[in-house]
Amino acid sequence: MTTSDLSNHITQLMREKQIHTVRVTLHDPANIQRARYVPIRYFMEHVMNGSLSYPSALFSMDTSAKLLPEAGEGFNGGYPSWLLKPDLATFGIIPSSPGMAHVISDIFLPDGQPVPTSPRHVLRRVLDDFAQEGYRIYGAFEYEFYVFLSDEGRTNLPLEPAWRGLQCFSEITQAKVEDIITSVMFALTEMGAGPEVANTEYGSGQFEVTNSPFWGLEIADMAFYYRTVIKELLQRKGYTATFMSKPVTSSSGSGAHTHLSLFNKDGQNLFSDPTMPDGLSQFCRWFIGGLIKHARALCALCNPTINSYKRLQPYTFAPTTVTWGYEHRGAMIRIPNHRGENTRLENRLPGADTNPYIALAAMLAAGMDGIRLKLDPPPALDKQDAYGQDFIQLPRSQAEAINALKEDDFFRKALGEEYYSHYILMRTSEWKRYETTVTDWEYREYLDLY
């Protein structure tokens, strides 16, 4: 579709749906989805085929909204305004907000160059590298999330789950929360995500809704919209939804398992080889080899928060070792049974709080490194305990993961020096704040003893 055709389509859609406001959105380095609200007239006259200013200071804020002057040029640089340019291919209505639409934007410096610390720009660079080799990426993020009865004041923690028990897939239990399941599937259908399957998961209040796969940048864009739509929709219905990796100490963590295939320009699945005993191509093995080689550093990029590492525990269906296997849900890389054109791998490393742009960029870059170096992976697991000490262990904390990322210099070039340094600085600052914060656990453990 040409730019002119796309603009005409959007104009018609806005009239049909009586859109009055457009959210111009982006995903920033702190893994926060931000937006500017624009009335429809101004959007059509100035923004749709132009740009919108955006304060650069927000790219120097961490998850606590603390401004880190060293993340960028600081006050010496004056924090100038940057430019948001909407990607019209991402324009869509917001099902939970009648009259509202949204569009994902790219962010640029005043001289027109992309902001190098923009996660979407980082992914574009990696995808361009694949395109130059004639490869296309096909896949989807498979999110788990928790839903709680809303407590706006957050005075009673932990919150009350939307359902209780561990009997995931229970028809009787799911019937009690059909309103949540069906409204989420309807909203995702309306936004074009193509939900496939929905069910309760292995934790009180936990759900999973899988989506159809997409190509290239759309894989991360859909993940961006997926989390936003679910959180907003359920908030309006009186619930609190969270994509924290481990919101409840005694319950299962929430992952963002990532399914990926590579295709060539002729539409052939490059991970498939029917002549091999396991149906996997040598190309696929090299891709896995790259993921294995860079796994410990990759962990830092796929699991960005302190909470992420509380999901990565043994015997919880989350990976703790650098392993791969056929239909093995304890391994970091699982190879589903599907073969032929449906051949794919599932990377179980990312948590639900992952930044989809950076996680996808990092996984693809690592896989490409394996292809170029022709790295064979270690033997696949065969009825083995994936949590054993004989395997390379994944980092168990954010601090350990950041150190692993510093030791693996590959990602400095793969993601860009500016983003790489910015990410390490932001996450190191987060860890330091955590280390000096007195927690509720400490009060409960020590207050009456000492």
C-alpha positions in Angstrom: 0.0 0.0 0.0 1.4 3.4 -1.0 1.7 6.3 1.5 -1.1 8.0 -0.3 -3.4 4.9 -0.1 -2.5 4.4 3.5 -3.4 8.1 4.3 -6.7 7.7 2.5 -7.5 4.5 4.3 -6.7 6.1 7.7 -8.8 9.1 6.9 -11.8 6.9 6.0 -11.3 4.8 9.1 -11.3 7.9 11.3 -14.6 9.0 9.8 -16.2 5.6 10.1 -15.2 5.1 13.7 -15.8 8.8 14.6 -12.3 9.2 16.0 -11.8 12.4 17.9 -8.3 11.8 19.5 -5.1 10.0 18.4 -2.5 8.7 20.8 1.0 9.1 19.3 2.9 6.4 21.1 6.5 5.1 21.5 8.4 2.6 23.6 11.3 4.2 25.5 14.6 2.8 26.9 13.1 2.3 30.3 10.6 -0.1 28.8 7.8 2.3 29.4 5.0 2.9 26.8 4.5 6.6 26.5 2.0 8.7 24.5 1.0 12.2 23.5 -2.7 12.8 22.9 -3.5 14.7 19.7 -7.0 16.0 18.6 -8.0 14.6 15.3 -7.9 17.9 13.4 -4.3 18.7 14.5 -3.3 15.1 13.8 -4.7 15.2 10.2 -3.3 18.6 9.4 0.1 18.5 11.0 1.1 15.1 12.5 -0.1 12.4 10.1 2.4 13.3 7.4 4.7 15.4 9.6 6.0 15.2 13.2 5.3 16.0 16.8 7.8 17.4 19.4 8.8 15.2 22.3 11.0 16.1 25.3 14.3 14.3 25.2 14.6 14.3 29.0 12.1 11.4 29.1 14.8 9.1 27.5 17.0 9.8 30.6 14.4 8.7 33.1 14.5 5.3 34.7 11.6 3.2 35.9 11.2 5.3 39.1 10.9 8.5 36.9 14.3 9.5 38.3 16.3 11.7 35.9 19.8 10.3 35.2 21.8 13.2 33.7 24.6 10.8 32.7 22.1 8.9 30.4 22.7 11.2 27.5 24.2 14.7 27.4 22.5 15.7 30.6 21.8 19.3 31.5 24.9 20.4 29.5 23.0 19.4 26.4 19.9 21.3 27.4 17.5 18.4 26.9 16.2 19.7 23.5 12.9 18.5 21.9 13.1 15.6 19.6 10.6 14.7 16.8 8.0 11.9 16.8 7.1 10.7 13.3 4.1 8.3 13.2 4.4 5.0 11.4 1.1 5.1 9.6 1.2 1.3 9.0 0.6 0.9 12.8 -2.5 3.1 13.0 -5.5 1.5 14.6 -8.5 2.1 16.8 -8.5 1.4 20.6 -11.3 -1.1 21.3 -11.7 -0.2 24.9 -11.8 3.6 24.2 -14.5 4.6 21.7 -13.4 7.5 19.6 -9.8 6.9 20.3 -7.0 5.7 18.0 -3.3 5.1 18.4 -0.3 5.0 16.2 3.3 3.9 17.0 5.9 6.5 16.2 9.7 6.6 15.5 11.8 9.3 17.2 14.4 11.5 15.5 16.9 14.1 16.5 16.4 17.7 15.2 18.8 16.9 12.3 16.6 14.1 11.1 18.8 11.2 12.3 17.1 8.4 14.3 17.6 8.6 18.1 20.1 5.7 18.6 18.7 4.8 22.1 15.2 4.2 20.7 14.3 0.5 21.0 12.3 0.5 17.8 15.3 1.9 15.9 17.6 -0.7 17.4 15.3 -3.5 16.1 15.0 -1.8 12.7 18.9 -1.9 12.4 19.0 -5.6 13.1 16.1 -6.3 10.8 17.8 -4.4 8.0 20.9 -6.6 8.5 18.7 -9.7 8.0 17.0 -8.1 4.9 20.4 -7.5 3.3 21.1 -11.2 3.6 17.7 -12.0 2.1 16.0 -13.3 5.3 12.6 -12.5 6.7 11.5 -13.0 10.3 8.2 -14.6 11.3 7.0 -15.0 14.8 5.2 -13.8 17.9 5.6 -13.2 21.6 3.5 -15.5 23.8 2.6 -13.6 26.9 1.4 -14.8 30.3 -0.1 -12.2 32.7 -1.9 -11.9 36.1 -5.3 -10.3 36.7 -6.3 -9.1 40.2 -9.4 -7.6 41.7 -8.6 -3.9 41.6 -7.3 -2.1 44.7 -6.5 1.4 43.5 -4.9 2.4 46.8 -2.7 -0.7 46.8 -3.2 -0.9 50.6 -3.7 -4.6 50.7 -0.8 -6.5 49.1 -0.7 -9.0 47.6 -3.9 -8.2 45.7 -6.8 -10.6 45.5 -6.5 -12.7 42.3 -9.3 -12.8 39.7 -9.6 -16.6 40.3 -8.0 -19.0 42.8 -6.4 -22.4 42.4 -3.9 -24.1 40.2 -6.2 -26.1 37.9 -5.2 -24.3 34.7 -7.5 -25.1 31.7 -10.2 -26.1 34.1 -13.5 -25.5 32.2 -15.4 -24.8 35.4 -12.8 -22.3 36.7 -12.6 -20.6 33.3 -16.4 -20.3 33.1 -16.2 -18.0 36.2 -13.8 -15.6 34.4 -15.3 -15.8 30.9 -15.9 -12.1 31.0 -12.1 -11.5 31.2 -11.2 -14.1 28.6 -13.8 -13.2 26.0 -13.4 -9.4 26.4 -9.6 -9.7 26.0 -10.0 -11.9 22.9 -12.5 -9.5 21.4 -10.3 -6.5 22.0 -7.2 -8.2 20.5 -9.3 -9.3 17.5 -10.4 -5.7 17.0 -6.9 -4.4 17.1 -5.8 -7.0 14.5 -3.7 -9.2 16.8 -5.5 -12.4 15.7 -5.8 -14.2 19.1 -5.6 -18.0 18.7 -6.1 -19.6 22.1 -6.9 -18.3 25.6 -6.9 -20.0 29.0 -6.1 -19.7 32.6 -2.5 -20.7 33.6 -0.7 -22.3 36.4 -1.1 -19.6 39.1 -4.1 -18.0 40.8 -5.2 -15.2 38.6 -2.8 -16.0 35.8 -3.9 -16.1 32.1 -2.4 -16.6 28.7 -3.7 -15.5 25.3 -1.7 -16.5 22.3 -1.6 -14.4 19.1 -1.1 -15.1 15.4 2.5 -14.7 14.1 3.6 -11.5 12.2 6.5 -10.5 10.1 9.5 -8.4 11.1 8.8 -5.2 13.0 5.1 -6.1 13.5 6.2 -8.9 15.9 7.3 -6.3 18.4 4.6 -3.7 17.5 1.9 -6.2 18.2 3.5 -7.1 21.6 3.6 -3.4 22.3 -0.2 -3.0 21.6 -1.0 -6.4 23.3 0.1 -5.4 26.7 -1.4 -1.9 26.5 -4.8 -3.1 25.3 -5.1 -5.8 28.0 -4.1 -3.5 30.8 -6.4 -0.7 29.8 -9.3 -2.9 29.0 -9.2 -4.8 32.3 -8.6 -1.6 34.2 -11.9 -0.2 32.8 -13.6 -3.4 33.9 -12.4 -3.0 37.5 -9.4 -5.3 37.4 -5.6 -4.8 37.7 -3.6 -6.7 35.1 0.2 -7.0 35.4 2.9 -8.2 33.1 5.5 -8.4 35.9 7.6 -11.5 35.6 6.9 -12.6 39.2 4.1 -10.7 40.8 3.4 -13.3 43.5 6.1 -15.0 45.5 4.4 -18.4 45.8 3.0 -18.6 42.3 4.3 -19.2 38.8 6.1 -16.5 36.9 4.9 -15.0 33.7 6.9 -15.4 30.5 7.0 -13.9 27.1 8.0 -17.0 25.2 9.1 -16.0 21.7 8.4 -18.1 18.7 10.6 -17.5 15.6 11.1 -18.8 12.1 13.3 -17.5 9.3 12.2 -17.5 5.7 14.0 -16.6 2.4 12.6 -14.3 -0.3 10.9 -17.3 -2.0 8.8 -18.1 1.1 10.8 -21.1 2.2 11.2 -21.8 5.9 15.0 -21.8 6.4 14.7 -23.7 9.7 13.2 -26.8 8.0 15.1 -29.6 6.3 13.0 -32.8 5.7 16.1 -34.8 4.9 17.4 -34.5 8.4 16.3 -37.0 11.1 14.9 -34.3 13.3 13.6 -32.1 10.4 15.8 -29.2 11.4 18.2 -27.5 9.0 21.8 -26.8 9.6 20.9 -23.2 9.3 18.5 -23.6 12.3 21.3 -25.3 14.3 23.6 -22.4 13.7 21.0 -20.0 14.8 20.5 -21.9 18.0 24.3 -22.0 18.4 24.4 -18.2 18.4 21.6 -18.1 21.0 23.6 -20.5 23.2 26.9 -18.7 22.8 25.4 -15.3 23.9 22.8 -16.7 26.3 24.1 -15.2 29.6 24.4 -11.7 28.1 21.1 -12.2 26.2 19.5 -12.9 29.6 20.2 -9.3 30.7 18.4 -7.9 27.6 15.4 -10.3 27.7 14.9 -9.9 31.4 15.3 -6.2 32.2 14.1 -5.8 35.7 15.1 -6.9 39.2 11.8 -8.8 39.4 12.6 -10.7 36.2 15.1 -13.0 37.9 12.6 -14.2 40.5 10.8 -16.0 37.6 14.0 -17.8 36.6 13.8 -20.6 39.2 14.4 -24.3 38.9 11.4 -26.6 38.2 9.0 -23.8 37.5 8.8 -24.1 33.7 11.2 -21.2 33.4 14.8 -21.7 32.2 17.8 -21.6 34.5 20.4 -23.2 32.2 21.8 -22.6 28.7 20.1 -25.6 27.1 17.9 -26.6 24.2 15.7 -29.6 23.5 12.8 -31.0 21.5 9.5 -30.2 23.2 11.4 -29.6 26.5 9.7 -26.9 28.6 12.6 -26.8 31.1 15.1 -25.8 28.4 15.9 -22.2 27.4 15.2 -23.1 23.7 12.3 -25.5 23.0 11.8 -26.9 19.5 8.0 -27.6 19.1 6.9 -30.7 17.1 5.8 -28.7 14.1 7.8 -29.3 11.0 7.9 -28.3 7.3 6.7 -24.7 6.8 5.7 -24.5 10.5 9.2 -25.3 11.8 10.1 -22.8 14.5 12.0 -22.4 17.8 10.6 -21.1 21.1 12.9 -19.0 23.2 11.6 -19.3 26.8 14.1 -16.8 28.2 12.2 -13.5 28.1 9.9 -12.6 31.0 6.5 -10.9 30.5 8.2 -7.5 31.5 10.6 -7.7 28.6 11.0 -4.9 26.1 9.8 -6.7 22.9 11.9 -4.5 20.6 15.1 -5.1 22.4 14.5 -8.8 23.2 13.7 -9.5 19.6 16.7 -7.5 18.3 19.1 -9.2 20.7 17.8 -12.7 19.9 18.0 -12.1 16.2 21.5 -10.6 16.4 22.7 -13.5 18.5 21.2 -16.0 16.0 22.8 -14.2 13.1 26.2 -14.4 14.8 25.7 -18.2 15.0 24.8 -18.4 11.3 27.8 -16.3 10.2 30.2 -18.2 12.4 28.5 -21.6 11.7 28.3 -22.4 15.4 27.0 -25.8 16.2 25.0 -26.0 19.4 25.7 -28.6 22.1 23.7 -31.8 22.0 20.0 -31.3 22.5 18.4 -32.5 25.8 17.1 -36.1 25.6 15.0 -36.9 28.6 17.4 -34.9 30.8 16.9 -32.6 33.8 17.4 -29.2 32.3 18.0 -27.7 35.7 21.1 -29.8 36.5 24.4 -28.3 37.5 26.2 -29.9 34.6 25.0 -27.1 32.3 26.0 -23.4 32.0 23.9 -21.5 34.4 21.9 -18.4 33.5 22.3 -15.3 35.7 20.3 -15.4 38.9 20.1 -11.7 39.5 20.0 -8.5 37.5 23.5 -7.5 38.7 24.9 -10.9 37.5 23.2 -10.5 34.2 24.5 -6.9 33.6 28.0 -8.2 34.4 27.5 -10.9 31.8 26.4 -8.3 29.3 29.5 -6.2 30.0 31.7 -9.3 29.5 30.1 -10.2 26.1 31.2 -7.3 23.9 29.2 -8.6 20.9 26.1 -6.7 21.8 28.0 -3.4 21.9 28.2 -3.5 18.1 25.0 -5.5 17.4 22.7 -3.0 19.3 24.9 0.1 18.9 27.3 1.7 21.3 24.8 4.4 22.4 22.0 1.9 23.3 24.3 -0.6 24.8 25.9 2.0 27.2 22.6 3.6 28.0 21.0 0.3 28.9 23.8 -0.8 31.2 23.7 2.6 32.9 19.9 2.6 33.5 19.8 -1.0 34.8 22.9 -0.5 37.0 21.2 2.6 38.6 18.1 0.5 39.2 20.1 -2.2 40.9 21.8 0.3 43.2 18.5 1.8 44.2 17.3 -1.7 45.0 20.3 -2.6 47.1 19.9 0.5 49.3 16.1 0.1 49.8 14.8 -1.4 53.0 12.1 -4.0 52.0 9.0 -5.3 53.7 10.7 -8.7 54.0 13.4 -7.2 56.2 10.7 -5.6 58.5 8.9 -8.9 58.8 12.1 -10.9 59.3 14.0 -8.6 61.7 11.8 -6.0 63.3 10.8 -8.0 66.4 14.0 -10.0 66.6 16.5 -7.1 67.0 
